[in-house]
Amino acid sequence: QEMTSEEQEIIQDLDKCDFSEIHKYFVDKSEARKALPKEEKQVRTLSCAIWDWLACFGDADPARPAEGTETLDELLMLRLIHFVEFFFSFPKEAVAFEQDLDAIGAPGTGFGWKGCKKDGALKEKCLGFPFQGEKDWQKYEVARRLKGVVHQIRAQYRADWKSKEMKKRQRAVALYFIDKLALRAGNEKEEGETADTVGCCSLRVEHIKLHPELDGQEHVVEFDFLGKDSIRYYNTVSVEKPVFKNLQRFMKNKDPTDDLFDKLNTTFLNKHLQHLMDGLTAKVFRTYNASITLQEQLKALTNPEDNVAGKLLSYNRANRAVAILCNHQRSVPKTFAKSMENLQAKIDAKKKQVEEAQQELKKAEDEFEDTKDAKAEANVEKKKKLLKKLEEQLARLNVQATDKEENKQIALGTSKLNYLDPRISIAWCKKFGVPIEKIYNKTQREKFAWAIAMADEDFEF
């Protein structure tokens, strides 16, 4: 608020004015800020800094938030944080808008603006400046959009199984495999790759076998081919009857080396996917099904009463289900046998310690029964605590052994870093009290900083 012209005429000499109350007000405010926790200080400082930058781009309210409590759209916030960090390294290269110079000072003063511009180029650059991880965020948001239309897409490809056009039938069956089995579309060879690797659209007759009945299941398809990176894909899966009948039709009068989907190619498939949903690809289906599988498995497997080790075992089992779906395999590490041998030795040694602790506790309890002595009672409590600690350590070792054995041929990291929305894992950690560093290492936490900032325990993919 500014003084009116009448009020300004009243005050003739500032030396005669008493500013003690105003001074006290600002001193108290300063002391209150100093007393804030470190984290809150950082948040408020950052909010004010971003507000200043918004002002120079013509986007901020004229009233700068003194306490930094106003919130911004989270994506704009992330972009601005990254943008501010980028320009703080050479602030004198920054350019302000001409209309904002009254608020921020002329070029060369204060913060040190290089100059001014009349157009919105800098503003556009700011709003278009990607925050770290934005591509990842966009990828998972596209997969989340698929959730809203996937039922219609499935209904359509089921209807197309009966199409009069063979091309549509083949496309519908291929899309069923991409959806149900998380197969890649195909034609995705790296430059210079010569191995005979295939995807869904490039499957040949020799890559599948049809079994009207197998191991008590009907309409079974047996897949056996080399996928991306020459990793073998072997799977037997029971499919719906129309799919089985169509496959019989596709294979009729063909040689083993003939294309299974001879009327189909990835260009035709991808054009159809784009028509179904903007941005939809076979990889989006993989990302969607991987993330949904993780979320559902975590809900089914997690026991809130488990300790952290038990919850981590549940997490890895959920992750394993995704890795199996996406065929993320690895060869058994050469050091696996030795590693398991060493782990088993630790388990055996810990079991012995537990047995000894149980015996020591029994002796302490007998002594207390005989003496009813306070010192003996304290010794019983001490022995109980030791036994409990050793039992927890043994349980963790057993969980570790189970985890290593179950995942010796599964590459958990591939799906976790490339196909699973990190917000699912972070929400799970926050909900069940599992430290995020137990799931993601330092490099991964930096990669997924955007997700850690966005996701709360109630996040749903």
C-alpha positions as CSV (number, residue, x, y, z in Angstrom):
1,Q,0.0,0.0,0.0
2,E,1.3,3.5,-0.9
3,M,0.8,6.8,0.8
4,T,-1.7,9.2,-0.8
5,S,-0.6,12.6,-1.9
6,E,-2.4,14.1,1.1
7,E,-0.5,11.8,3.5
8,Q,2.8,12.6,1.8
9,E,2.2,16.3,2.4
10,I,1.8,15.7,6.2
11,I,5.3,14.2,6.6
12,Q,7.9,16.9,6.2
13,D,10.9,15.3,8.0
14,L,11.6,11.6,8.1
15,D,14.0,12.0,11.0
16,K,11.0,12.8,13.2
17,C,9.1,9.6,12.3
18,D,9.1,6.7,14.7
19,F,9.8,3.5,12.7
20,S,10.4,1.4,15.9
21,E,7.2,-0.7,15.5
22,I,7.9,-1.4,11.8
23,H,11.5,-2.2,12.7
24,K,10.3,-4.6,15.5
25,Y,7.9,-6.2,13.0
26,F,10.6,-7.1,10.5
27,V,13.1,-8.2,13.2
28,D,10.5,-10.6,14.6
29,K,9.7,-11.9,11.0
30,S,13.4,-12.4,10.5
31,E,13.9,-14.3,13.7
32,A,10.8,-16.5,12.9
33,R,12.3,-17.4,9.5
34,K,15.7,-18.3,11.1
35,A,13.8,-20.6,13.5
36,L,12.2,-22.6,10.7
37,P,13.4,-26.1,9.9
38,K,16.0,-26.4,7.2
39,E,13.6,-28.1,4.8
40,E,10.9,-25.5,5.1
41,K,13.5,-22.7,4.5
42,Q,14.6,-24.4,1.3
43,V,11.0,-24.8,0.0
44,R,10.2,-21.1,0.8
45,T,13.4,-19.8,-0.8
46,L,12.8,-21.9,-3.9
47,S,9.2,-20.7,-4.2
48,C,10.2,-17.1,-4.0
49,A,13.0,-17.5,-6.5
50,I,10.7,-19.2,-9.0
51,W,8.1,-16.4,-8.4
52,D,10.8,-13.8,-9.3
53,W,11.6,-15.7,-12.5
54,L,7.9,-15.9,-13.4
55,A,7.7,-12.1,-12.9
56,C,10.5,-11.6,-15.4
57,F,8.6,-13.8,-17.9
58,G,5.4,-11.9,-17.3
59,D,3.6,-14.8,-15.6
60,A,3.6,-13.9,-11.9
61,D,1.1,-12.1,-9.8
62,P,2.6,-8.6,-8.9
63,A,2.4,-9.5,-5.2
64,R,5.5,-11.7,-4.7
65,P,4.9,-14.3,-1.9
66,A,6.9,-13.1,1.0
67,E,6.6,-16.4,2.8
68,G,6.8,-18.5,-0.4
69,T,3.7,-20.5,0.5
70,E,1.9,-20.2,-2.9
71,T,2.0,-23.3,-5.0
72,L,2.5,-23.6,-8.7
73,D,1.4,-26.2,-11.2
74,E,3.7,-29.1,-10.4
75,L,4.9,-29.6,-14.0
76,L,5.5,-25.9,-14.5
77,M,7.4,-25.9,-11.1
78,L,9.6,-28.7,-12.3
79,R,10.4,-27.0,-15.6
80,L,11.2,-23.8,-13.8
81,I,13.4,-25.4,-11.2
82,H,15.4,-27.0,-14.0
83,F,15.4,-23.7,-16.0
84,V,16.5,-21.6,-13.0
85,E,19.3,-24.1,-12.1
86,F,20.4,-23.9,-15.8
87,F,20.6,-20.1,-15.9
88,F,22.0,-19.6,-12.4
89,S,25.3,-20.8,-13.8
90,F,25.5,-17.7,-16.0
91,P,22.8,-15.2,-14.9
92,K,24.2,-12.3,-16.8
93,E,23.3,-14.0,-20.0
94,A,19.6,-14.0,-19.0
95,V,17.3,-11.6,-20.7
96,A,14.2,-9.9,-19.1
97,F,11.1,-8.6,-20.7
98,E,11.0,-4.8,-21.3
99,Q,7.7,-4.4,-19.5
100,D,9.1,-6.0,-16.3
101,L,12.2,-3.8,-15.9
102,D,10.5,-1.5,-13.4
103,A,10.0,-4.5,-11.1
104,I,13.4,-6.2,-11.5
105,G,15.7,-3.3,-12.2
106,A,17.5,-2.2,-15.4
107,P,20.0,-4.4,-17.2
108,G,23.3,-4.6,-15.3
109,T,21.8,-3.9,-11.9
110,G,20.8,-6.3,-9.1
111,F,20.6,-9.7,-10.5
112,G,22.5,-8.6,-13.6
113,W,20.2,-9.0,-16.6
114,K,21.9,-8.9,-20.0
115,G,19.2,-7.0,-21.7
116,C,15.5,-6.9,-22.5
117,K,13.2,-8.2,-25.2
118,K,9.8,-7.2,-26.3
119,D,8.7,-10.6,-27.6
120,G,7.8,-13.7,-25.7
121,A,10.8,-15.8,-26.9
122,L,12.3,-16.2,-23.4
123,K,8.9,-17.0,-21.9
124,E,8.3,-19.7,-24.5
125,K,11.8,-21.1,-23.9
126,C,11.1,-21.3,-20.2
127,L,7.7,-23.0,-20.6
128,G,9.2,-25.3,-23.2
129,F,12.4,-26.1,-21.2
130,P,12.2,-29.8,-20.3
131,F,12.5,-30.7,-16.6
132,Q,14.8,-33.7,-16.0
133,G,12.8,-36.8,-16.6
134,E,10.0,-35.2,-18.6
135,K,10.3,-37.8,-21.3
136,D,9.9,-40.5,-18.8
137,W,6.9,-38.7,-17.3
138,Q,5.3,-38.3,-20.7
139,K,5.9,-42.0,-21.5
140,Y,4.0,-43.2,-18.4
141,E,1.2,-40.6,-18.9
142,V,0.6,-42.0,-22.4
143,A,0.4,-45.5,-20.8
144,R,-2.0,-44.2,-18.2
145,R,-4.2,-42.8,-20.9
146,L,-4.4,-46.2,-22.5
147,K,-6.2,-47.4,-19.3
148,G,-9.2,-45.3,-20.2
149,V,-9.6,-46.9,-23.7
150,V,-8.1,-50.3,-23.4
151,H,-11.5,-52.0,-22.9
152,Q,-12.8,-50.6,-26.2
153,I,-9.6,-51.6,-28.0
154,R,-9.9,-55.1,-26.7
155,A,-13.5,-55.3,-27.7
156,Q,-12.6,-54.1,-31.2
157,Y,-9.8,-56.5,-31.9
158,R,-12.0,-59.4,-30.6
159,A,-14.7,-58.3,-33.1
160,D,-12.0,-58.2,-35.9
161,W,-11.2,-61.9,-35.3
162,K,-14.3,-62.5,-37.4
163,S,-13.5,-59.9,-40.1
164,K,-14.0,-60.7,-43.7
165,E,-10.6,-59.1,-44.4
166,M,-7.7,-61.4,-43.7
167,K,-5.5,-58.4,-43.1
168,K,-7.7,-57.2,-40.3
169,R,-7.9,-60.7,-38.8
170,Q,-4.1,-60.9,-38.7
171,R,-3.8,-57.5,-37.2
172,A,-6.4,-58.4,-34.5
173,V,-4.5,-61.6,-33.5
174,A,-1.2,-59.8,-33.5
175,L,-2.6,-57.0,-31.3
176,Y,-4.0,-59.7,-29.0
177,F,-0.5,-61.1,-28.6
178,I,1.0,-57.7,-28.1
179,D,-1.6,-57.0,-25.4
180,K,-1.7,-60.4,-23.6
181,L,1.9,-61.4,-23.9
182,A,3.7,-58.0,-24.1
183,L,5.4,-59.0,-27.3
184,R,7.3,-56.4,-29.3
185,A,5.9,-55.4,-32.6
186,G,9.0,-56.6,-34.5
187,N,11.3,-55.0,-37.1
188,E,13.3,-53.4,-34.3
189,K,16.8,-54.7,-35.1
190,E,19.7,-52.5,-34.1
191,E,21.9,-51.3,-36.9
192,G,24.4,-54.0,-37.9
193,E,22.5,-56.7,-36.1
194,T,22.6,-60.0,-38.1
195,A,21.0,-62.4,-35.7
196,D,17.7,-64.0,-36.7
197,T,15.6,-62.1,-34.2
198,V,11.9,-61.5,-34.6
199,G,8.9,-59.8,-33.0
200,C,5.2,-60.3,-33.3
201,C,4.7,-59.0,-36.8
202,S,7.7,-60.9,-38.2
203,L,6.9,-64.3,-36.6
204,R,7.3,-67.2,-39.0
205,V,5.3,-70.5,-39.0
206,E,8.2,-72.3,-37.5
207,H,8.1,-70.1,-34.4
208,I,4.8,-71.5,-33.1
209,K,3.2,-74.9,-32.5
210,L,-0.5,-75.4,-32.0
211,H,-1.8,-77.9,-29.4
212,P,-5.6,-78.5,-29.2
213,E,-4.9,-79.7,-25.7
214,L,-1.7,-79.7,-23.6
215,D,-1.2,-80.3,-19.8
216,G,-4.9,-80.1,-19.2
217,Q,-5.4,-76.8,-21.1
218,E,-7.2,-76.2,-24.3
219,H,-6.1,-74.2,-27.4
220,V,-2.4,-73.9,-26.4
221,V,0.1,-72.0,-28.5
222,E,3.8,-72.9,-28.0
223,F,6.1,-70.0,-28.9
224,D,9.9,-70.5,-29.5
225,F,11.9,-67.8,-31.1
226,L,14.8,-65.3,-30.6
227,G,13.6,-61.9,-29.5
228,K,15.5,-58.6,-29.0
229,D,19.2,-59.0,-28.1
230,S,18.9,-62.6,-29.2
231,I,17.1,-63.6,-26.0
232,R,15.1,-66.7,-26.4
233,Y,11.4,-66.4,-26.0
234,Y,9.8,-69.7,-25.0
235,N,6.2,-69.8,-23.7
236,T,3.2,-72.0,-23.8
237,V,-0.1,-70.1,-23.4
238,S,-3.7,-71.0,-23.6
239,V,-5.5,-68.6,-26.0
240,E,-9.1,-67.9,-26.8
241,K,-10.7,-70.3,-29.2
242,P,-11.2,-67.8,-32.1
243,V,-7.5,-66.9,-31.9
244,F,-6.5,-70.6,-32.1
245,K,-8.8,-71.1,-35.1
246,N,-7.4,-68.1,-36.8
247,L,-3.8,-69.3,-36.3
248,Q,-4.7,-72.6,-37.9
249,R,-6.0,-70.7,-40.8
250,F,-3.0,-68.4,-41.0
251,M,-0.6,-71.5,-41.1
252,K,-2.6,-73.5,-43.6
253,N,-0.6,-74.4,-46.8
254,K,2.5,-72.5,-45.6
255,D,6.1,-73.6,-45.3
256,P,7.9,-73.3,-41.9
257,T,9.9,-70.3,-43.1
258,D,6.8,-68.4,-44.3
259,D,5.5,-65.4,-42.4
260,L,2.7,-66.2,-39.9
261,F,1.2,-62.8,-40.5
262,D,1.9,-62.5,-44.2
263,K,-0.6,-59.7,-44.8
264,L,0.7,-57.6,-41.9
265,N,3.6,-55.3,-41.2
266,T,4.6,-52.9,-38.4
267,T,3.7,-49.8,-40.5
268,F,0.1,-51.0,-41.0
269,L,-0.1,-52.0,-37.3
270,N,1.3,-48.7,-35.9
271,K,-1.0,-46.6,-38.1
272,H,-4.0,-48.6,-36.7
273,L,-2.7,-48.1,-33.1
274,Q,-2.3,-44.3,-33.7
275,H,-5.9,-44.3,-35.0
276,L,-7.1,-46.0,-31.8
277,M,-5.3,-43.6,-29.5
278,D,-2.9,-40.7,-30.1
279,G,0.6,-41.8,-29.2
280,L,-0.3,-45.5,-28.9
281,T,2.4,-48.0,-29.9
282,A,3.2,-51.6,-29.1
283,K,5.7,-50.3,-26.5
284,V,2.9,-48.4,-24.8
285,F,1.0,-51.7,-24.4
286,R,4.1,-53.2,-22.8
287,T,4.5,-50.2,-20.5
288,Y,0.8,-50.3,-19.6
289,N,0.6,-54.0,-18.9
290,A,3.9,-54.0,-17.0
291,S,2.9,-51.2,-14.7
292,I,-0.7,-52.5,-14.2
293,T,0.8,-56.0,-13.4
294,L,3.2,-54.5,-10.8
295,Q,0.4,-52.5,-9.1
296,E,-1.9,-55.5,-8.9
297,Q,0.8,-57.8,-7.7
298,L,1.9,-55.4,-5.0
299,K,-1.7,-55.2,-3.7
300,A,-2.0,-59.0,-3.7
301,L,1.4,-59.8,-2.2
302,T,2.2,-57.1,0.3
303,N,1.5,-57.9,4.0
304,P,1.5,-54.7,6.1
305,E,2.6,-56.7,9.1
306,D,5.8,-57.9,7.4
307,N,9.1,-56.3,8.3
308,V,11.0,-54.4,5.7
309,A,12.8,-57.5,4.4
310,G,9.5,-59.3,4.0
311,K,8.0,-56.4,2.1
312,L,11.0,-56.2,-0.2
313,L,10.6,-59.9,-1.0
314,S,7.0,-59.2,-1.9
315,Y,8.2,-56.2,-4.1
316,N,10.7,-58.3,-5.9
317,R,8.1,-61.1,-6.5
318,A,5.8,-58.5,-8.0
319,N,8.7,-57.2,-10.1
320,R,9.5,-60.7,-11.1
321,A,6.0,-61.3,-12.5
322,V,6.5,-58.2,-14.7
323,A,10.0,-59.4,-15.8
324,I,8.5,-62.8,-16.8
325,L,5.7,-61.1,-18.7
326,C,8.2,-59.0,-20.6
327,N,10.7,-61.9,-21.1
328,H,13.5,-60.1,-19.3
329,Q,15.8,-63.0,-18.7
330,R,19.5,-63.4,-18.0
331,S,21.9,-66.3,-17.7
332,V,22.7,-67.6,-14.2
333,P,25.6,-65.6,-13.0
334,K,28.9,-67.5,-12.9
335,T,29.3,-66.6,-9.2
336,F,25.8,-67.6,-8.2
337,A,26.7,-71.0,-6.8
338,K,29.6,-69.6,-4.7
339,S,27.4,-66.7,-3.6
340,M,24.6,-69.0,-2.4
341,E,27.2,-71.2,-0.7
342,N,28.5,-68.2,1.3
343,L,25.0,-67.1,2.1
344,Q,24.0,-70.5,3.3
345,A,27.1,-70.5,5.5
346,K,25.9,-67.3,7.1
347,I,22.5,-68.8,7.6
348,D,23.9,-71.8,9.3
349,A,26.1,-69.7,11.6
350,K,23.2,-67.5,12.4
351,K,21.0,-70.5,13.3
352,K,23.7,-71.7,15.7
353,Q,23.7,-68.2,17.3
354,V,19.9,-68.3,17.7
355,E,20.1,-71.8,19.3
356,E,22.8,-70.6,21.7
357,A,20.8,-67.5,22.5
358,Q,17.7,-69.6,23.2
359,Q,19.8,-71.7,25.7
360,E,21.2,-68.6,27.4
361,L,17.6,-67.2,27.7
362,K,16.4,-70.5,29.3
363,K,19.3,-70.4,31.8
364,A,18.5,-66.7,32.7
365,E,14.8,-67.5,33.2
366,D,15.7,-70.5,35.5
367,E,18.0,-68.3,37.5
368,F,15.3,-65.6,37.9
369,E,12.8,-68.2,39.0
370,D,15.2,-69.3,41.7
371,T,16.3,-65.9,43.0
372,K,13.5,-63.4,42.0
373,D,16.4,-61.0,41.9
374,A,16.1,-57.7,40.1
375,K,19.5,-58.2,38.4
376,A,18.5,-61.6,37.2
377,E,15.2,-60.2,35.8
378,A,17.2,-57.5,33.9
379,N,19.4,-60.3,32.5
380,V,16.3,-62.1,31.2
381,E,15.2,-59.0,29.4
382,K,18.7,-58.5,27.9
383,K,18.7,-62.1,26.7
384,K,15.2,-61.7,25.1
385,K,16.3,-58.7,23.2
386,L,19.4,-60.4,21.9
387,L,17.4,-63.5,20.8
388,K,14.8,-61.3,19.0
389,K,17.6,-59.4,17.2
390,L,19.3,-62.6,16.1
391,E,16.0,-64.1,14.9
392,E,15.3,-61.0,12.8
393,Q,18.8,-61.2,11.3
394,L,18.1,-64.9,10.5
395,A,14.8,-64.0,8.9
396,R,16.5,-61.4,6.7
397,L,19.1,-63.9,5.6
398,N,16.5,-66.5,4.7
399,V,14.5,-63.9,2.7
400,Q,17.7,-62.9,0.9
401,A,18.4,-66.5,0.0
402,T,14.8,-67.0,-1.3
403,D,15.1,-63.8,-3.3
404,K,18.4,-64.7,-4.9
405,E,17.2,-68.2,-5.8
406,E,13.9,-67.0,-7.4
407,N,15.6,-64.3,-9.4
408,K,18.8,-66.0,-10.6
409,Q,17.6,-66.1,-14.2
410,I,15.4,-63.0,-14.1
411,A,16.7,-59.5,-15.0
412,L,14.6,-57.3,-12.6
413,G,16.4,-54.1,-13.5
414,T,15.2,-53.9,-17.1
415,S,11.5,-53.6,-16.4
416,K,12.1,-51.5,-13.3
417,L,14.0,-48.8,-15.2
418,N,12.2,-48.9,-18.5
419,Y,8.6,-50.2,-18.2
420,L,7.4,-49.6,-14.7
421,D,6.0,-46.2,-13.7
422,P,8.3,-45.3,-10.8
423,R,5.4,-43.6,-9.0
424,I,3.9,-47.0,-8.3
425,S,7.0,-48.1,-6.4
426,I,7.4,-44.8,-4.6
427,A,3.7,-44.8,-3.5
428,W,4.2,-48.3,-2.3
429,C,7.3,-47.4,-0.3
430,K,5.5,-44.4,1.3
431,K,2.4,-46.4,2.1
432,F,4.3,-49.3,3.7
433,G,7.2,-47.5,5.3
434,V,9.9,-49.0,3.1
435,P,12.9,-46.6,2.5
436,I,13.0,-45.6,-1.2
437,E,16.7,-46.3,-1.3
438,K,15.9,-50.0,-0.8
439,I,14.2,-49.9,-4.2
440,Y,16.3,-47.4,-6.1
441,N,20.0,-46.7,-5.8
442,K,21.4,-43.1,-5.9
443,T,21.6,-42.9,-9.7
444,Q,18.1,-44.2,-10.1
445,R,16.7,-41.8,-7.4
446,E,18.2,-39.0,-9.4
447,K,16.6,-40.3,-12.6
448,F,13.2,-40.6,-10.9
449,A,13.4,-37.4,-8.8
450,W,10.3,-36.2,-10.7
451,A,8.4,-39.2,-9.5
452,I,9.5,-39.0,-5.9
453,A,8.3,-35.3,-5.9
454,M,4.9,-36.2,-7.5
455,A,3.8,-39.4,-6.0
456,D,2.1,-39.8,-2.6
457,E,1.0,-43.1,-1.0
458,D,-2.4,-42.9,-2.7
459,F,-1.1,-42.8,-6.3
460,E,-2.8,-45.1,-8.7
461,F,-1.4,-45.8,-12.1
